[in-house]
Amino acid sequence: MIGFTLTEAQMAAQKKAREFAEKHMKPYVRELDRMPSPHFDWKIVDRFASAGYTSFFIPKEYGGGGVDSLTMAIACEEMSVVCAGICSVLGATMLAANCLKAGGTSEQKNKYLSFLAEKKGRLGALAITEPNAGSDLGAVSTIARKDKDSYVINGLKSYISNAGVADLYIVVATTDPAKKYAGLDFFIVPADTPGLSAGKIEDKLGLRASQTGAVILDNVRVPADNLVGKPGTGFLVAMQALDLSRPIMSVNAIGIARAAYEAALEYTRKRVQFGKPLFNNQAVAFALADMATAIDAARLLTWRACCLLDSGQEFTKEASMAKLFSSEAAVEICSKAMHLMGAVGYTRDLPVEKFFRDAKAMTILEGTSEIQRRIIAQEL
């Protein structure tokens, strides 16, 4: 029997995350959003680390919080209501950790997950995208050449979250371009490895509290032991890692949508036109009803994916359904919220324009809506 009541532990995690976001995130959101790029606030990361959030997705045996995906989703939604941009710093680290969880050896997990879990606010980054390779991983041109007991990596990665601030990079490269997907592998590259450097930092439309940019690999040499999993399994590891992260990307979208909806609801209750609050206009009330329904539907799709994941069942299709629906709903809800609030909603006097900018990224990051539809269709 499926239940909809949160456990005491889940409610405690929800309450803690909400209070953390209000106290340690909300006061800085406006400033971080308006700072010129590149800009990154390590104080926010330190606050996350102090509360255990930079490692709460890492298993306990490696020094992390070891929370299940549903509890993580519940907590991340509360933080994303305040600022999805700040949360994406954590999301990028989680994605790197997911690669290690999905394909790493026991030695790699023990060494590098423990490294990320140390109480110093260490960050990770997953370096997949390139100027000519995004959704099509088979087009990756970064080369990893075997040299005795090492690999030498050369290439350029683009639009990488946490570029230039990560302590650990998980880099996808090809050992044989002719093999396409079968030639892909992931490599563990610590940030201080000679030859690795940050390139251009992007000036983004939204999620401006996080840093996104290029990663340059110029004759980067790593031990052969830093190959994640068996040779030629990089594509499989990538798919598994992205599956694990999609429920959290979904709740980031839900958090943005909820913030926009709550702002619009409050505004339409107070704003008086033609002698009555806007909310008393049926068209306005119905729009808010649709927004509330979509948020609940997105949340339930996401919780289902999390429950399947936590119980060891297949969840790929459900994770993509959640990511597709929640991200597209967030864009629509933010647009409706701005419309309901009229001219003031379009200005920076109110935060809805920020929610609108942040929401669009949700349909692009970690697999576009079209990629989600492709995955769902394949599963069907």
C-alpha positions in Angstrom: 0.0 0.0 0.0 1.4 3.4 -1.0 1.4 6.0 1.8 1.6 9.8 1.5 2.6 10.6 5.1 6.2 11.5 5.7 8.1 9.7 8.4 9.3 11.6 11.5 12.9 11.6 10.1 11.6 13.0 6.7 9.7 15.7 8.4 12.7 16.6 10.5 14.9 16.8 7.4 12.3 19.0 5.7 12.1 21.3 8.7 15.8 21.5 9.0 16.3 22.3 5.3 13.6 25.0 5.4 15.1 26.7 8.4 18.6 26.4 6.9 17.5 28.0 3.7 15.7 30.8 5.4 18.6 31.6 7.7 21.7 30.8 5.6 20.6 31.2 2.0 17.8 33.7 1.7 19.7 36.8 3.0 22.3 36.4 0.1 20.1 35.3 -2.8 19.5 38.8 -4.2 23.2 39.8 -4.0 24.4 36.6 -5.6 22.0 36.8 -8.4 23.0 40.3 -9.3 26.8 39.9 -8.9 28.7 40.2 -12.2 30.0 36.9 -13.4 32.3 35.3 -12.6 31.5 35.3 -9.0 31.4 32.5 -6.4 30.6 32.7 -2.7 32.6 30.2 -0.7 30.9 31.4 2.5 27.7 29.7 1.3 29.6 26.5 0.7 31.0 26.7 4.2 27.5 27.0 5.6 26.4 24.0 3.6 29.4 22.0 4.9 28.7 23.0 8.5 25.2 21.7 8.2 26.4 18.5 6.5 24.7 19.2 3.1 27.8 19.0 1.0 28.0 15.3 1.8 24.6 14.1 2.9 24.1 12.2 -0.4 27.3 10.2 0.2 26.9 6.8 2.0 27.7 6.7 5.7 30.6 4.2 5.2 32.5 6.9 3.4 31.8 9.6 5.9 28.6 11.1 4.4 25.1 11.5 5.6 23.8 8.4 3.9 20.2 9.7 3.4 17.9 7.9 1.0 16.9 9.7 -2.2 13.4 10.5 -1.0 14.6 12.3 2.1 17.2 14.1 -0.1 14.5 15.2 -2.5 12.3 16.5 0.4 15.2 18.5 1.8 16.4 19.8 -1.6 12.9 21.1 -2.5 12.9 23.3 0.5 16.3 24.8 -0.4 15.4 25.2 -4.0 12.3 27.3 -3.0 14.8 29.9 -1.8 17.5 29.5 -4.5 18.0 26.8 -7.0 21.2 28.4 -8.1 22.9 27.9 -4.8 21.5 24.3 -4.7 23.0 23.5 -8.1 26.5 23.8 -6.5 25.5 20.8 -4.4 23.8 19.1 -7.4 27.1 19.2 -9.4 28.9 17.6 -6.5 26.3 15.0 -6.1 26.5 14.1 -9.8 30.2 13.6 -9.6 29.6 11.4 -6.6 27.0 9.4 -8.4 29.5 8.5 -11.1 31.7 7.0 -8.4 28.7 5.3 -6.8 27.5 3.9 -10.1 30.8 2.6 -11.5 33.7 3.1 -9.1 35.7 0.3 -7.5 35.6 -0.2 -3.8 39.0 1.4 -3.6 37.9 4.4 -5.6 34.8 4.9 -3.5 36.7 4.6 -0.3 39.3 7.1 -1.4 37.3 9.7 -3.3 33.9 9.6 -1.8 35.6 9.9 1.6 37.6 12.9 0.1 34.4 14.6 -0.9 32.7 13.9 2.4 35.4 15.6 4.5 33.9 18.5 6.5 35.7 21.1 4.5 33.1 21.9 1.9 34.7 20.0 -0.9 33.0 20.2 -4.3 32.9 17.9 -7.3 32.2 18.4 -11.0 31.1 16.1 -13.8 32.9 17.1 -17.0 31.0 15.6 -20.0 29.8 18.4 -22.3 32.0 19.7 -25.0 31.6 22.4 -27.7 30.5 19.7 -30.2 29.2 17.1 -27.8 26.3 17.5 -25.4 23.2 15.2 -25.8 25.3 13.1 -28.2 27.9 11.5 -26.0 29.3 9.6 -29.0 30.7 12.8 -30.3 33.0 13.4 -27.4 36.5 14.3 -28.7 38.5 14.6 -25.5 41.2 11.9 -25.9 42.6 9.6 -23.2 45.7 7.9 -24.4 47.2 4.9 -22.4 50.8 5.4 -21.5 52.2 2.5 -19.5 50.5 2.7 -16.1 48.9 6.1 -16.8 46.4 7.8 -19.0 47.2 11.2 -20.7 44.0 13.3 -21.3 43.7 16.2 -23.7 40.5 18.1 -24.5 38.1 20.9 -23.8 35.0 20.7 -21.7 32.3 23.4 -21.8 29.3 24.5 -19.6 30.6 22.5 -16.6 28.9 23.2 -13.3 31.5 24.0 -10.6 34.2 24.6 -13.2 37.1 26.3 -11.5 35.9 25.7 -8.0 35.6 21.9 -7.8 38.1 19.9 -5.8 37.5 16.8 -7.9 36.5 16.3 -11.5 35.1 13.2 -13.1 36.0 13.5 -16.8 34.6 11.6 -19.7 37.0 10.9 -22.6 37.3 8.5 -25.5 40.1 6.0 -25.8 39.1 5.2 -29.3 36.9 7.7 -31.3 36.0 5.1 -33.9 34.2 3.1 -31.2 31.8 6.0 -30.4 29.9 5.1 -27.2 31.9 1.9 -26.7 35.1 3.9 -26.5 34.0 6.2 -23.7 35.5 6.1 -20.2 35.4 8.2 -17.0 38.5 9.3 -15.3 39.0 10.7 -11.8 41.0 13.9 -12.0 41.8 15.9 -8.8 41.7 19.6 -9.3 45.4 20.1 -8.5 46.5 17.7 -11.3 49.0 19.5 -13.6 47.5 20.5 -16.9 43.9 20.9 -15.6 42.6 24.4 -15.6 39.5 26.5 -15.8 38.7 28.3 -19.0 35.9 30.9 -19.8 33.4 31.3 -17.0 29.9 31.8 -18.4 27.7 34.8 -17.8 24.4 33.0 -17.4 20.7 34.0 -17.7 19.8 32.1 -14.5 21.3 30.0 -11.7 23.8 32.8 -11.3 24.8 31.8 -7.8 26.6 28.8 -9.2 29.7 28.9 -11.4 29.6 27.3 -14.9 32.4 27.3 -17.3 35.0 25.5 -19.4 37.6 23.0 -18.2 40.8 22.6 -20.1 42.8 19.4 -20.1 46.3 19.8 -21.5 48.3 16.6 -21.2 46.7 15.7 -17.9 48.2 12.6 -16.6 46.4 10.3 -14.2 47.2 6.8 -12.9 45.5 3.9 -14.7 43.7 3.2 -11.3 41.8 6.5 -11.9 39.8 4.9 -14.7 36.2 4.5 -13.3 34.9 1.0 -13.8 35.9 -1.3 -16.6 37.3 0.1 -19.9 34.6 1.0 -22.4 31.8 1.3 -19.8 31.8 5.1 -19.6 28.4 5.5 -21.4 26.7 3.1 -19.1 28.2 4.8 -16.0 27.0 8.2 -17.4 23.4 6.9 -17.9 23.3 5.4 -14.4 24.7 8.6 -12.8 22.3 10.8 -14.6 19.4 8.5 -13.6 20.4 8.8 -10.0 20.5 12.6 -10.2 17.3 13.3 -12.1 14.9 13.1 -9.1 17.0 15.8 -7.5 16.9 17.9 -10.6 13.2 17.4 -10.6 12.8 18.8 -7.0 15.0 21.8 -8.0 12.4 22.6 -10.6 9.5 22.0 -8.2 11.1 24.3 -5.7 11.4 27.1 -8.3 7.8 26.5 -9.4 6.5 26.5 -5.8 8.3 29.8 -5.0 6.7 31.4 -8.1 3.3 30.0 -7.3 3.4 31.2 -3.6 4.6 34.6 -4.6 1.7 34.9 -7.1 -0.8 33.6 -4.6 0.2 36.1 -2.0 0.2 39.0 -4.5 -3.3 38.2 -6.0 -4.8 38.0 -2.5 -3.5 41.5 -1.7 -3.7 43.3 -5.0 -7.1 45.0 -5.5 -8.5 45.8 -8.9 -12.1 46.8 -9.8 -12.9 46.8 -6.1 -11.9 43.3 -5.2 -8.7 41.2 -4.8 -7.4 39.7 -8.0 -7.8 36.2 -6.6 -11.6 36.8 -6.6 -11.5 36.9 -10.3 -12.3 33.4 -11.6 -9.7 33.4 -14.3 -7.0 34.3 -11.8 -8.2 31.7 -9.3 -8.3 29.0 -12.0 -4.8 29.8 -13.1 -3.5 29.4 -9.6 -5.5 26.1 -9.2 -3.7 24.8 -12.3 -0.4 25.8 -10.9 -1.0 24.1 -7.6 -2.1 20.9 -9.3 0.9 20.8 -11.6 3.3 21.2 -8.6 1.6 18.4 -6.7 1.7 16.2 -9.8 5.4 16.9 -10.3 6.2 16.2 -6.7 4.3 12.9 -6.7 6.1 11.8 -9.9 9.4 12.6 -8.3 8.6 10.9 -5.0 7.6 7.8 -7.0 10.9 7.7 -8.8 12.7 8.1 -5.5 10.7 5.3 -3.8 11.5 3.0 -6.7 15.2 3.9 -6.5 15.3 3.4 -2.7 13.6 0.0 -3.0 16.1 -1.2 -5.6 13.5 -1.3 -8.4 13.9 -0.1 -12.0 13.3 3.7 -12.1 14.9 5.0 -15.3 11.6 5.8 -17.0 10.0 7.2 -13.9 13.0 9.5 -13.2 12.8 10.8 -16.8 9.1 11.3 -16.5 9.6 13.3 -13.3 12.4 15.4 -14.8 10.4 16.1 -18.0 7.2 17.1 -16.3 8.6 19.1 -13.4 11.0 21.1 -15.5 8.5 22.0 -18.2 5.8 22.7 -15.5 8.3 25.1 -13.7 8.7 27.2 -16.9 5.0 27.4 -17.4 4.2 28.2 -13.7 6.8 30.9 -13.6 5.5 32.4 -16.8 1.9 32.3 -15.4 3.0 33.8 -12.1 4.7 36.7 -13.9 1.6 37.3 -16.0 -0.7 37.3 -13.0 1.5 39.9 -11.3 1.5 42.2 -14.3 4.2 44.8 -14.9 5.7 44.6 -11.4 6.2 40.8 -11.9 8.4 41.7 -14.9 10.7 44.0 -12.8 13.4 43.1 -10.3 11.4 44.6 -7.5 9.9 41.1 -7.0 11.7 37.8 -7.3 9.5 36.1 -9.9 11.7 37.2 -12.8 14.5 35.4 -11.2 12.4 32.3 -10.8 11.6 32.5 -14.5 15.2 32.7 -15.4 16.2 29.9 -13.2 13.4 27.6 -14.4 14.5 27.6 -18.0 17.7 25.9 -17.1 15.8 22.9 -15.6 14.7 21.9 -19.1 18.3 21.9 -20.4 20.6 20.6 -17.6 21.3 16.9 -17.2 19.4 15.9 -20.3 17.0 18.2 -22.3 13.3 17.6 -22.4 13.8 16.0 -25.8 16.3 13.6 -24.3 13.9 12.7 -21.5 11.2 12.0 -24.1 13.6 9.7 -26.0 14.5 7.8 -22.8 10.8 7.4 -21.9 10.0 6.2 -25.4 12.8 3.7 -25.3 11.6 2.3 -22.0 8.0 2.1 -23.4 
